[in-house]
Amino acid sequence: MRFRVLGRVELLDDAEWRRIGAAKWRSLLAVLLVERDRVVSNDRIAAELWGERQPRTVDNQIYGYVARLRRLLGPEQLVTQSPGYRLHVYAADTDAGQFAVLAGRGRAALRSGDFESAARDLDAALELWRGNPYEDVPVSPMIRAEADRLAEARVDALEDWAEAQLARGEHGAVLARLADFITRHPLRERLRQTQMLALYRQGRQAEAIGVYIELRSLLAEELGVDPGGAVQRLYEQIVRADPALAVRPTTAVSPVHQLPPDIPDFTGRADTLAQVVDAVSSGSEDGPPPVTVLVGGPGVGKSSLAVHAAHAVRPRFADGQLYLDLGGTSVRPRDPAMLLAEVLGALGVRGEWVPDDLNARAALYRSLLARRRMLLVLDDAADAGQVRPLLPPNGNCAVLITTRRSVADLPGARHLELDVFAAAEARDLFTAIVGARRVEAEPEHAEAILRACGYLPLAIRISGGKLAGRAKWPLRALRERLDDESQRLDELRVGESGVRASFELSLRSLPDDAARGFALLGLSCARSVPAWVLGPLLGRARADDVMDVLLDASLVQVVDTDVTGQLRYQLPSLLRAYAVEVAGGYSLEDRRAAVVRLLGAWLYVAEKAAESLPPSLFRPTPGSSVRVKAPVDVGRDPLGWFEAERATALDAVALAAEWGLDELAWELAAAMVSYYDLRSLHQEWLRGHEIALGAVRKAGNLKGEAVLLTELAQVQIYRDQFDTAVPTLHRALELYRGLGDRRGEALATGALATIERFRGRHADALDHARQALELVIAAGDRHIEAQLRNGIAVIHLAQGSAAEAETWFESALQLSRQTGDVHREAVVLREMSQLSPDRALERLRAAHDMFEQLGDDRCLAYTLLRMGQVYAALRDGFQTAVVLTRAATWFQRDGDRMGEASCWQLLGELDIGYENRAAARLHLGRALALWQTFGAEEPALSVRARLEELEVG
């Protein structure tokens, strides 16, 4: 750190902090620090240092100040660059930059439930403050805005720190630190709420109630409002001494132990085990994470060694061990983004807190691991690209990787190659499984079995397990069977041959339908599946008994229980590869028929689950795929089913595309859209549709292409990508017209109307909406008709025709209620709130409750935005701020920049009305940045004008 601005402006010179004496010289440094690593023009510097009263020699004076600074900083740090100067400074070179990093890391830890790390990082961030930011720099527009921003960030960090400390039970520390800030921010409700809770938990109930009464009086006197709902609820809990207010131990920060059970009869590998233990234990906090890679062919015991070594070093990694199966030997190795989401969930970061972007997920993951001592076991890695995003940030953590292929492009990784057992190791393992007495009774046969197994650990385990389950079998019986296999296959040594022979021995004892079910399971290519999938694969109504046989034979394993309570089954990677090989012996027609039945069952269940969700506009006219009835009850918890099968559904779309089943590919992708839309899962929506789109285009499936394009355009609309969505919709329209699909044409035309309305082209929007309505009336879809009537009403309202809008609204509301479409009814009520100020809040509250009950966060956010507009018109500043901030949070999580920008702009306008110029600059600045990101020129110009007025004022 070389510069300090969180107090007086100072720079580090010869190991001492030095203050700049001259005010103008100090102002220049401050301006350059605010705009660090960006060119600041002479004109901007002059405006900041002198305002409108600039001297005639202004350029010479700036040059003189720059020269003096350059002598202090060095010519390489302060450079001349037209039309001004650039100060090369990294964020870490300033206390403000370090504050932002520490506060961000602490906030991430707080979100994940790691309150210890959160309190530590946030405390370190707050300790950097020495006073008010830039406190000895003459006030200018730039300095004032930056100082206001930093001051707001400081209070945010303090509130987060207090929340973490309360969770840790440090109530006295919270009260001591809050005292000064509450004096300066008496109306800041989160501070007061924290103070009340800390007092109550110290046994000072009366004082906690007194804080509430003081806050209520101040708000009434200053703003004419009552405290917000959260503070009121806390007050009510304190009054009745609610037990829920007691400090509760959290499980989120408990160590994570995901390792599979240790191998009870682990044998051999002593030297390699010692090397692995030494390697993973060699890290230090200031160094890189030790990465150890176990490389070897299938069946040599890589996973067993990794798990055994991980258990051996558990005491070193006190914060836990993470275990991930990367599926590297499968047809589709697991996506690093999905793996990161799984790890973040294990660390307490779930739902909307998980970023969409791979890099953002990796950054959050590294932040969470920065202060933890954890071991990460990555089993069955495909390549370095799959592993790299999962690497932790420092040597507090260690990584143990297993892979069938070399991963040479992981710098610093230590590679250990595993081969088959030595004869003595093989004998020890076999004896541990079968029993010393049997081996000693038939030593020659035992040696022959081991030679036939090629000393391959997996083959030895399979053979030994077979004998262990048949206590009356002599070893000679197994030797004779192995001899037969070796003669028939001509190879039972290291590699695939040994594994294949051992698996064939296991399959030989199975009933025919179980052997066939095992082989066909390999075609599903899913990571884990419920038991019912065996039914359609085998062409049976139910096949739970077959799954039980496979489980007893250790050919499948139970991996977990999903959120709906279903057991999830999985073929271990080598067994899955072998199952595919066995299935390859069936005719292509048989394999294709099994895949079609399986995917038809997935489609049937997905559509049944979607029927239990709110009616969706994106549910297309069904295609020609055959639906296969499956024994799955999704009516009780459709959202739970969708959540459990999110990854499997994408696998199903990909499987359909791989087999050239284009109709199934698009119908499976489309069946998930109701759920994706409700949960704003745009990333998965796009991924599945892009896979399916490739399949339908390859097959020339015009209907599938039209449906997928229409639904892809909807995601583009949600993401404000209008220039991309318009040509997508025009192509869909062209296809629908050629197919004579009026309903599809109506959907695409209605989407174009939405885009034109967002762009402010109301006449064009109305033309599109009326065309769409004519089409949908002819098609007879009353749900879409209700939505279009509502859309037409909104356009009329935007044109100033309130009476005509009301007529359209009433018809939309009536139609929604007739069809029982609660979601559509809520949408209409939300939009009708614009008609009458007297009934606005009544309608919005009704819509809010409906969306909340349906779990539609996106529509809930738009309802909150509308409520904020109503509260703003009523001059209820407190309620406006509460609902708009909540709405902005939802919009930010969903990536809806237009909605978020609208919230900040409205808050900024409200701040101006209350003459809170600092808050206005902050909120309007956020809004401007968002409007500019997607080229919304008109609102951007409006916000920029308001900011300029604030500067002049």
N, C-alpha and C positions, 0 to 999 in steps of 0.2 A: 504494500500500500504506500503510495507516494503523495496522495492528495487527501485532505480532509475538508468536507463541506458541511458535515452534520454538526454545526456550531459555527465558530469562526473559520474562515477559509485559511488553510495552512498548507504548506508543502514541506516535504522531508528533504532537508539539505544537510549533508554531512552528518547523518544519523540524528539530526535534531529537527523538531518541528518549528517551522519559521513562518511568521505572519508577514504578509505583504503590507508595507507601510502605506504607500500612496493609494488613495481611494480609487482613482481611475485605473491604476495598474491592477488593483485588486478586482475591480469590476471586469476588466478585460479577461483575467484568468477565470473568473467565475463564468462568464459567457462561454468561453472556450470549453470549460469543463461540462457545462450543460449540453453543449453540442459536440461532445467528445467524438473524435475521429470523423467529424463531418466538416466540410468547408463552411466557414462563416464569412460572409461578404463584408467588405469595408462599410457599406451602407448600413448593414444590420448592426455592426459593432458601434458605429457612430450613433445610431438611434438608441441603442441600449445605454451607451455611456453619457450622451448629452441630451437625448430627447430631441425636441424641435429646435432648441437653442444651440446649434452646433457652431463651433468657431470656424473662421475661414481657413485656418491651417489644420483642419480636422485630419486629413490624410497623413500629414507630417507627424502629428501628435500620436496617431495610432501606430505609425511606423516606429516611433520612439519607444512607446510602451512595449511593442512586440520585441524590439531589439533587447530591451532590458530583461524581458521574460526569457528570451532565447538564451541569454548568457547564463541564466539560472538553470534552464531545463535542458539545454543542448540543441544544436541545429537539427538533429535527426528527429526530435520529438515535436518541435513547433516548426512547421514548414509553411512556406508561402505557396499558395495554390490558388490560381485565379478563380473567382474574383476577390479572394481574401486570404484567409489563413486556416490551417487545420492543425489541431492538437492531437497527436497520436497517443491515445490513452486507452488502455483496456479497462473493462468494468472492474476487474480486481485491483486496479491501481488506485481506486477511490473508496473511501469508507461507504459512500452511497451505493456503489456497485457491490461491495461485499455485504452490505445490509440486505440488498435485494436477493442475493444468492442464499444467504442464511435464512432469511424470512421465507423464501420460496421452498427451501428444503424443509424447514420446520412445518410449513403449512401442509406439505405433502405427507410428512410423518403424522401430523394431526389427523388428516383424512384417513390414513390407514390404521389409526388407533394406536400408533406407537407414541404414547404420550411422553415417555421419558426422552426420546430423541427430539420430539417436537419442542418440549420445554427447554432443552439444552440449546438447540439451534436458535430458537426465537429469543432466548435470553442473550445469547451471544450477539444477535442482531441488534437488540435494544441497547446493549452495552456500548455500542459504537457511537451513540448519540452523546454530544457534549453540550447541546443547547439547541436553539432554533436553527434550521438549515440556512446557510448563507447569512448569518445574523449580522455580520459586519460589512456586508456589501450593500451599497446604495440601491434602493428599490428601482427596478425597471420591469417592463412587462414580462420579459423572459424569466428573470430571476424570481419575480413574484409567483409566476405560474409554477415554476419548478419547486420553489420552497413550499407552496401549497400542496403540490403533489406528494412531496416527501413527508410533509407533516401528516397528511392523510394516511400514507402508508405506515407511518410510525404507529398511529393509533390502531390501525388494522392489525399490525403485528402484536401490539400490546394485548388486544382483545383475544387474538389467537393464543398468545402465551398464557393468558389468564385461564382460557378454556382448558388448555393442557394441564396447567397446575391444579385446577379444580378437580380434574379427573384423577390426579395423583394424590389428592387430599391435602395440598399445600395451601390451605385457606388463609393463613396468616400472611404468607408472602404475597398473596394476591391482594389482600386488603391494603397492605403497606404500599405496594407499588401503584395501585389504582388511585390512591388518595389525591395526589397532585393532579392527575389527568382529569379526574371527575370535577375538580374545582375549575379547570379550564374548559371542560366540555360537559356542563351540567345537564344538557338535554340529550346526550348520546345514550340511547336506551340500552345498547348491548353492554356498555360499561356499567350502567346502573343495575342491569339484570345480573351481571356477574357479581357485583358488590352485594346484592341481596342474597344470592345463593351462598357466597362465602360467609356472610354474617350468620345466616341460618345454620350452616354446617358447623359453625363455631358455638352453637347453642345460644345465639343472640337473636332470637326470633323477633322480639319487640323492635330492635334496631333495624332489622331487615324490613319490617313493616313500615317503619318510619322513613326509610329510604324511598319506598314506593309512594308514600303520601307526599313526600317532598317533590318527587319527580312529577306526580300528577298535578300538584299545584303549579309548578313551574311551567309545564306544558300548557295548562289551561290559561295561565297568565300571559305567556309569551306567544303561543300559537293558537290557543282556543281549541285544543284537541285533548283527547285522553291518551294514556299510554297504549302502546300496541298490544295485540293479542297475546304475544309471547310473554310480555312482562305481566300482563293481567293474569294469565294462567299461572305463572310462577307465584304471584302474590296470593292467589287463591290456594295454591298448594301449601304455601308457607302458613297461611292462616289456619288451615286444617291439619298442619304438621304431617303432610303426606309422606309416608315411608319411602315413596319412590325418589325423594330428594336426597336420600342418604347416598354416600359414596359407595359405588358398586365396583367390585373388582372386574376388570375387563379381561376378556380372553383374546382380544385382538393382538395384544403384544406378547402373548404366550409364545414360547418357541414352537416352530412348525416342524413336526416330525413326520415326513412323508415316506421315509424309507420302507421298502418291503421288509418283511421279517428276515432276520439273519438266517443264514444257511446252517442248520443245526449240525449237519455232518460234513461241513466244509473240510476238504482234504487237499493237501499239496499246495503248490504255488508259494511256498514259504519265502523264497528269495524275492519273487515278484511282489508278493504282498508287502514285504518290508520296504521295497522301493516305492510302492504306491503310498504307503503310510508316510514315509519320509517326504515324498513330493508334495502331497496335499497339506502337510504340516509346515511347509517351509515359508509360508507367506509372512509379510510384515505390513503394518498399516500404511507405511509410506512407499510401498512397492506394488508391482502389478500382482494380480491374482495368480497363484500357481495353477496351471492347467495341465492335467495328466490325461493322456489319451491311450486307452487300451484297444489295440488293433488285433484282429484275428478273424479267421473264418467262422462260419456258423457252427455252433455247438461246442466251441472250445472252452466255454465257461467265462466269457467276458463279463456278462451281467452278474453272475454269481460272485466273481472276484470283486467287482465294483461294489456290490451291496455289502459283502463281508468287510471290505476295507472301510467303507463308509461307517459301518457300525463300530469298527475298531477306533475310529478317530472322533466319534461323537462328542466326547468330553471337551475336545478342543473348540468345537463349534457350538457354543452355548445357546445361540439364538435359533438353532434348528438346522434341519436338513431338508432340502427340496429335491424331489425326484420327478423326472419327466421322461416319458417314453416318446421319443421323437419320430418313431415310425419310419426310420430311414430305409428299411428294406421293403416297405410297402410300395404299392403303385404310386401313391401320392403321399410323400413325406409331409409331416405336419408343418403348417405355416408358422413361422416365428411370431407373427403378430398374434395368432391365436394362443400360442404357447405363453407369450408374455401376459396376455389377458388372464390365463389360468394361474400364472405365478402371482400376478397382482392380486387376484382374488384370494389366494392363500395368504397373502400378506395383509389382507383386510381392505383392499381397494376394489370396489365392485360397482356394477351398474354404470351410472352416468359418470362416475369419477374415472373410469378407464378411458384414456384418450383414444380417438379413432386411428390416428397415424402411428405407424410402426416406430418411427424415430421418437415420437413423444412418449409412447409406452416404454421404450427402452430407457429413455432419460429418467422417467419417473421410477422405473425399476432400479436403476443405478442409484438414484437418490435414496431410496428406501434401504438399500443394502450398504450404503456408504459407512454407516456406523454399526452395522451388525456383523456378527461372526457366524457365517452360514456356509454350509457345504452344499454344492449343487451337483447332483448326479444326472447326467444327460445320457440316457440309454438309447442305443441304436441310432446314432446320428447319421444323416445322409452326407453332409459336406460341411465345410467351414462356414458357408453362407448361412446355413440354418442355425449354426451355433453362435456366431459372432454377436448377434443382438442380445444373447442371453448371458454374456460374460459380465461378471460384477466389476465394480470400479477399482477395487484395490485388494491388497493382500489380506485384509480381514477375512475375506471369503476365499474358497477354493473350488475348483471345478474338476469333476471326474467324468470323462467321456468314454463311452464304448461305441465302436464302429467297425463295420466289416471292411471298410476301405480306408486307405491312408488319408489323413487330414493334414497335409503338409503345410498349408497356407494359414496356419494359426501361429503367428510369431511367439516364440518363447515357450510353446507347449512341449511337454516331455512325452515322447511316444514310447510305449512298451508293447512289444509284440508277443502275443500268446500263441503257442503251438499246442499240439496234443500232449497228454500226460506222458511222463516217463513211466516205465513198467511198474515201478514200486508205488508211485502215486496212484496209478490206475488200480492196483490191487488194494490199496488202502481205502479208496473210495468204494470199490465194489464190496469189500468186506464190511464197511460201515453200513451199507444198505442191506446186504443179504444176511449178514451175521457170520461171526468167525467160525462157529461150529460147522456150518454147511460148507464153507470154503475149505476148512481143514479136512473135511471128509472127502471132498472131491477136488483136490488142488489142480490136477491136470485139466479137468473140465473148466475150472475157473480161469486158468491161464488161457485156454483155447477161446473161451468167451471174450476175454479181454483183447486177444489178438484179433478176433473177428470184428470187434467193435473199433479196431484201429486205435485203441487208447483214447478215443474221443470222449470227453466227459459227458456230453449229452447222450451219446449212445450208451455209455456205461450206466448212466442214471436210468434210462428207459429199460434197459435189459435187467438191471438190478431191481428196479421197481416191479417189473413183471414177476420176478422170482419172489420178492417180498410179499406180494399179494397172493402167492400160491405156495403156501408153506409145504405142501406134500410133493411138489415137483422136485425131482432130482436135478442137479445142475446139468446132467447129461442130456436131459430132455431139451433144454434151451440150446445147448451146444449143437445138437443135431438139427434144430430148426435154423440156427444161424448158419450152419454148414450148408444147408439147402439154399438159403438165401444167397450165400456167397457164390455158390455154384451158378445160381440163376442170374444174378446181377453181375457176377465176375468182379465185384469190387466192394469191399467193406473196409475202407481205410479212412484216412482223414478227408474231410470236406463233405460235399453234398451227398456222396454215395452212402456214407455211414449214417447220416441223418435220414436219408430216404429209406434205407433198409429197416432202421429201427422204427420209423413211423409205420411202415407197411406191416411190421409185426403187430403193432398196436391195433391197426385197423382190421387185421385179419380176424380178431376175436369179437368184432362188433357185429350186430345185426346189420342186414343190408341197408335198411333205411337210415341207420345211424351213420354208417360209412358214407352214404350218399349225402346226408345232411352236412357232415363234416366237409366234404369236398365242395359242396355248393356254397357253404358259408364263406369260403375263400373268394367267391365271386362278388360278395357284397362290398369288399374293400373298405368297410367301415372300421373305425377304431373300436367302438363298442356298440352292441345292439341289444335290444330287448329280446326275450325268448320267442316272441310271436313271429319273428321274421323267418324262422325255420318252416313255418306252415306254408306260406306262399312259395318258398324255395322248393319245397317238396311236393307242392300241389295238394296240400292237405288243409283241412279247416284249422286244426291245432296240431302242434308237434312239441309240446312241452316235455313229453316223455322222452323224445329223442334228445332234447337238450340235456335232460338229466343223465342219460346214458353217456353222452359226450363228457359231461362234467365229471362223472364217476371215473371215466377212463383218463382223466387229466388231459383231454384234448381241447377243452375250452376252460377258461377260468372266469370266475366272477370278479369283476374289477371294482364295482361300487353299486350303490343304489341311487337312482336319479331322483329329482325333486318330486316326481309323481309316485315314488315308492317302488318303481320297477327295478328288478335286478338287471344289471348290464353285464353282458357276456362278451368275451373277447378271445380271439385266437392269438396266442403269442406269435411273434413275428415269424419265427421259423416254421411253426405249424401252419400259419396262414400261407406262407410260400409253398409249403408242401401240398396244402389243400388245393391251391390253384393248379399245381402240377397234376394232382389226381383228377381234378375236374377237366383238365385238358384231354383226358382219355375219353370223355363223353363227346358225343357228336355236337357240332356247332349248333344244330337246331335245338338240342336238349338244353345246352347252356343258355342260349338266347331266350328260350321259353322261360327258364327259371328266373333270369334277370327281369324279363317283362312282368312276370307274376309278382316279383318282389317290389319292383318300382310301382306297379299298379296298386299294390297294397299300401305303399307309402303315400301315394296320391289319394287313395280313398280315405286314409286316416287324417291326412293333412286337411282335406276338404271338410271332413266332419268336424275337426277342431275349429276351422275357420267359420263354420256355420254358427258356432257358439259365441263368436266375437261380434261386436257391433257390425251391422251391415256395411260392407266396403264398396266404394265406387270402383275399386280396382279389381273386383272379382269378374273375370271375363266370362263370356259365353263358353261353356265347356267344349273341349276339343273331342277328338275321336279315340283317345286312349281308353283302354279297357280298365275299369276299376275292379280291384280284387278285394272283397270284403275281408277284414281282419278283425280278430277278437280283441279289440282295444276300446275301452270306454274313455273317451276324451271329454264327454259332456260336463263332468264335474269340475275339471280343472284344465280347460283348453290352453290357457296361458302357460301352465306348468308343463304341458306336453310340448308345446312349441319351444319352451326354454330348454327342455331336456334334449330335444332332437334338432336344435339349431345346426350343430356341426354335421349331423348325419344327413340332414336335408340337403346341405350343400354337396355332400358326398354323393347323394342320390342323383342330383342334377348332373354332376360330373360323370357318374357312371352311365347315365342315359346318353350323354353326349359321346362317351367313348364307344358305346355299342351302336351308335348311329340311330338311336331311338329319339328322333328329333321332337316328335309329338309329346312324348313323355317328358322330355327335357323342359320344354316351355311350360307345360301344364304344372309340373312340379315346382318350377321357379315361381310361377304365378300364384300357386296355392299358398305360398308363404307370405305374400305381399300384405295381406290383412294384418298379420302379426308384425311384420317389419314396420308397417306404417304406424301401428299403434305404439310401438316401442321406439320409433325413430332409429331403426337399425339400418341406416343408409349404406354402410359399408358392405354388409352381407347381402342386402338387396342388390346392389350393383354387381357384386361378385357372381352371384347365382345367375343373374340375368345376362351378364356378358358371356358366361359359359354356354348358356342355353342359346343365346343369339348366334354364336358361332355354329352351333349344331343346325339350327333351322335354316340359316343362310346356305350352309353346305348342302342341305337337302332340298332347298327351294321351297320351304314351307312358308307360304306367304302369310297365312293367318297367324302362325306362331310369331313371325317377325313383327307383324303389326301390333300384337298384344305386348310383346316385350319392349318394343320401341315406345309405345304409349306409357308403359310403367317406368321405363328408364327416364323418360322425359319428366315424369313426376318427381323423381329424385333430383333431377337437374333444377326443377322449379323450386324445390325445397332449399336447394343450395344457391339460389339466386343466379343460376347459370342460364339466363334467358336466351342469350345468343346461341347457345348450344341446343337448348330445348326446342326452339322454333323449327329448325330444319328437321330435327328428329320427329316432331309431330307432323310436319308436312309429309314426310315419307310414310308415316303411319296412316295418315289420311288417304294418301294415294292407294295404299294397299287395301284399306277398308272399303274404299269405293269400288275398287276392282272386284272385291269379294262380295259386295252387296251387304256388308255388315253394318246396319244402321246404328246399332248400339255402340259398336266400336268407333264408328265415325263420330257419334255424339260425344263420346268420352274425349277423343282427340281434339275435337272442335271446342269443347268446353275448357280443355286445358289451355288452348290458345287464347280463349276469352280471359282466363285468369292472368295470363302473362300480359295481355294488353291492359288489363285493369291495373296490375302492379306498375306498369309503365306510365299510367296516367292517360292512356288513349281510350277514353271512355266510349266514344262513338264506335270505334272498331271493336271494342270489347262487347258492346251491346249487340252488334251484328253477329258476332261469333256465337254469343250465348243464345240468341233467338234461333239461329240455325240449329244449334245443338238441341234446343228444346223441341223443335219440330221433329227432329230425327228420333229423339228418345220417346216422345209420345207415340210415334209410329211403332217403335220397338216395344213399347209397353213396360218399360222399366220405371216404376214409380219412385224408387229410391233416388235414382239419378235425376228424375224429373223434379223432385223436391229440392235437391241441391241446386239445380239450374235455376229454378224459380227464386231461390234465395240469392243466387249470384246476380240475377237480373235486378233484383231489388237493391242490392248493394250498389250496382252501377248507377241506377236511377238516383239513389241517395247521393252518390258522388257528383252527379250532374245537378243536384239541387232540387230534384223532383220528389219531395218527401211524400206527397199524397200518393203518387203512383208507386213509390217504393213500398208504402204500407200495404197496398193492395197485393203486391207480389209477395211480401213477407207473410201476410195472413194465409195466402194459398199454400205457401211452402210449409208453414207451421201445421196447417190442417192436414196436409198430405203426410207429413212426418208422423203425426199422431195416429192417423188412420192405418199406416203401415207398421206401427209399433217401433219405429226407428228412433230410439232414444238419442243416439249420437247425432243424427240429423236434427232432431228437435233442439238439442243443446246448441248446435251451430246456428240455427235460425234465431233462437232467443238471444244469443250473443250479438248477432248483427242487428236485431230489432232494437237493441238497447240504444242505438243511435237515433231512433225516431223521437223518443220523448224523454226529456231529462227527468221527469217525475217518476217514470217507471224503469229508468235505466239500471239502477242498482238492483232492483228486484229481479229483473230479467238476467242480469249478469250473475247474480248469486245463484240463481237456479241453474244456469248453464255451468257455472263453476262446480257445483255439487255433482252434476251429471258427469262431467268430464273426470272429476276426481274419482267417482265411483267406477267409471269405465277404465281408469288407469291410462287415459290419453294425456300424456304430459305436454305434448306439442300444442294441442287445442287448449289445454289449461293455461299455457303461457300466453296465448293470444287473448284469452278471456281476462287474464290478469292485466294485460296491456290495456285493454278496453276499460277495465275498472279504474286503472290509473288515470286514464283520460277523463273519466267522469269525476273522480275525486279532485283532480286538478281544477276542473271547471267549478267545483264547489269550494275551492280554496282550502281544501283539507290537505295541508302539506304533509302531515305525518302519514296518513293512510296512503297518499299518493306515493311517497317514497317507499313505503313497505311493499306495496303490491308491484311497483315497477322494478324494484331491485330483485324481488323474487322472480318476476317474469324474465328479466335480463339474464338471471342465472340459468333458467331453463333454456332460453334461446342460445346462450353460449354453449351449453352442453350439447345441444342438437345441431350446432353449426349454422343456425339461422341468423345471419348477420343483419338482415333487414329488420327482423323483429327486435334484436338487441339494440341496433342503432336507434330505432324508434323510442325505446325505453329511455336510453341515455339522453336523447334530444329533449324528450318531454320533461325529464328531471332537470335538465339544464335550464329550460324555459321557466320552470317553477322556481328554481334557485334565483333567477334574475328577478322574478316577482317579489321574492323575499329579501332581495338585495344581498344575497350570499354569493358574492362575485367569485370567490375562490372555488366553491363547489360548482358554480355554473361553468367556469372554465374547464374544470376537470371533466364534468359530464358531457359538455358540448365537444370537448376535444376527443373523447372516446367515440362519440357519435360521428364526428367528421371522419375520423380514421376508418370507421366501418363503412360509411357511405362511399368513401373513395375506393375501398377494396374491390367493389364490383361496379364502379362507374355510374353510380346514381348521382348525376350532375345536379339536378334541381335541388334535392334536399341538401346536398353537400354545399352548394352555393348559399343556401339559406342559413345553414349552420355557420359557415365561414363569416357571413355578414354579421351574425350575432356576436361571434368572437371578436371581430374587429370593433364593434360597438363597445364591447366590454373594455378593450384596450384603450380606446379613446376616452371612455368615461373614467 
